[in-house]
């Protein structure tokens, strides 16, 4: 007990020498702070809509700064998604009434091609921050946010409602406050799905980032400093080397965030596994290894203790994480009725106002035309899904069955899926121009460049998860190769394939907005389709047309999800889950 | 926090051994009924008119078969679920949420896997808003009391089951609860670990240093109930009612070989297997009175049933149930469905704690495979209501086949969807063995095996 009589306590001073791990961590922290200070200054530069540059200088010396600005956008978007996830998913999981509204909204938001709304959000955010570039920044970050938030929210909501019942009961019997329960039970038990979905959505968000940094609204293009703008500016100049530099920078960024941020996070989140058994393969990360050997992170964590205690006390008035036992059924039903009427009235009024707006501007006749264009894009999406199925399912199974091939291929495919395909559109379009291929057909290839990888990625994962005893059994039966595939491998990857297919189709719809209209030097290529309709309406600043286009595309996406993918998923889960 | 000032005092004034009804009441349940709603909107009673008082200074065991609602009752008293009617009060005040005077130990431990042992134990104290220093001091005290020293910084997944449950106890006791609730606390542990932990717990309780005033334990293990409790409440199933209340007055530690002890265990066996009188339907004319809803199929496979009867036959066609259970290291939960199946099919009688084979039961065990099958088919068709319903419904159709949904809809009037499915699965197992009907999992079709067979 005598360490209590000394100040500071003996342990604090015993080891003063810094280990190599501490030096590495300290250097990392310093570099991060420096980058933040340098880059953060650019965020609130003055802004004047009429003089703001429509391109940024294509100079390799500027590329690190541009890349840092892009990265900052990604991480601010991630932070915003996390806050949104916590609030939205908790509300949906804890309030019966809120869930009836929040879940369908989330479901639809997930299917809405947010890229189509970019011009609307840009206008709104510029109005919000009138004399600062922050408006443009916020619009770009919002695009990144929308690429991540819905998926993460669903994952966390799912974790909240499937929490082990006895942990929930323990939390209630222990009389934890709402705040304490959130941080000791809700967040830890949802950490693994949250990190996984965060990582995958972060990968998908690069595409939105590069598409939203340089945006044309009402005839004027605004270009924020960033790798996406760098590529776009190089493209306008016809500077293919510049495009190449942007692509290289993008690959470096994707690799760096994976190695330095996501891998350590995934490995760290393993501690939140609830099953007492450990997984087949524990993810490892050398960065985490260094962090674990350093005394800086625990010291930082300790220095936050008073804050933690303070928050514990400050949030006490929020009450206990317990729901009242007795509910007045009559009052509850009356509340439900009032709530239901309010929601229905708001929806009805909103729908009426929207239709009225379209009727007064471009006329409701725009809808049939848009639905026709939608069917053309829909055909492209179907071709992409079928094509990537025929190509990637067999290949994915072959890769997935070989542990070595899986280890090599998985990271490559993940990067291919993360890579914003719109950066390589120019090279492909150049080929189209030379070969006289129109964008009506070529668009299919452009849209598939980003979308198809999800099929491969998931099929590899599905095939590598086939239990080895089943594989040995089927080998021992000495069946011909085709019979083996029919009996085991194809059924075994179906659930994973369906998941990949949903994501690929969604990606293809979103890609149509940038793939059905492409400028390359002096060539202006346009395909017929709902994506081109939205893009051209955006360039004109024709808000009613944008609205019609986005609504129609959402209808297509929601309908196919409901009618095809959901059913396929349910059947796959029931029949083929291993 | 409200409870802290009242329970921080000494516990030495606890009166023990408790005379009948002399302690102050801590928790009182009056006419507690709990029903769940089936998907068709029909209420299903799980608990029916339960009156119960937990007093200072006593250990009470709630004993029942699975499905008797004993865990539901425990959770109602803990304020985790609301009774449909009736009232639960803690120290005179009706519960409005989680019971403030209760700490709980769970069958599956329910520790936060991402917190260390120390942090897990501190959790309840944090909830009560204690300072970090006070938290640490009391947590270390509890860890010391429960024999966890040296494990403070371990994570639950690094510990064995027994050590994990010790953390569960430390976490519950550190808040010095008025009443400690235990939900099958030893059933996830191996026999020796369970015995050891139970013994330590009782020694602490006897020594008076146990920081709680009363204990309520849920168990399906008769021996455990008799070892621990001053009072054993036996619950009946479907719906759960208190069927018997038994005082256990033997001094602790209790001797399993003592004749009085043995007699009590035998008696409880009789009460629990409940075959004294009303539970067994009268012989043959009972055909029309039982339906698949009033007499559900027990959760027993044909293989398990045959195995049990073979063992009984090998012992001369008669066996003492507690001895049998011990020899097979079974617990009531495992044995009871098999007994129910044997009795339902008239292959055995159960009287008090003895099982005796009938003549048909003997033939079923000793006959060749065809004899066994036809005997089983005959008895199942006659005495197992759901099997009877299925065969007669199938026979009434033109092609002898029906979708499973038909029977599931029927069963859902009395069971939850899961239970309905389960009932049908048991019936299918029996029907397949008896070659009465077959089931195609993919199409969901039930089909008569050989329609001709039924005519004979």
Interface residues (C-beta under 8 A of the other chain):
Chain A: X164 X166 X167 X169 X170 X172 X173 X174 X175 X176 X177 X180 X184 X185 X188 X271 X272 X273 X274 X276 X278 X305 X309 X312 X313 X316 X320 X322 X323 X324 X325 X326
Chain B: X75 X78 X79 X80 X81 X82 X95 X96 X97 X98 X99 X100 X102 X103 X104 X106 X107 X108 X110 X111 X112 X113 X114 X115 X123 X124 X126 X127 X128 X129 X132 X155 X156 X157 X171 X175 X181
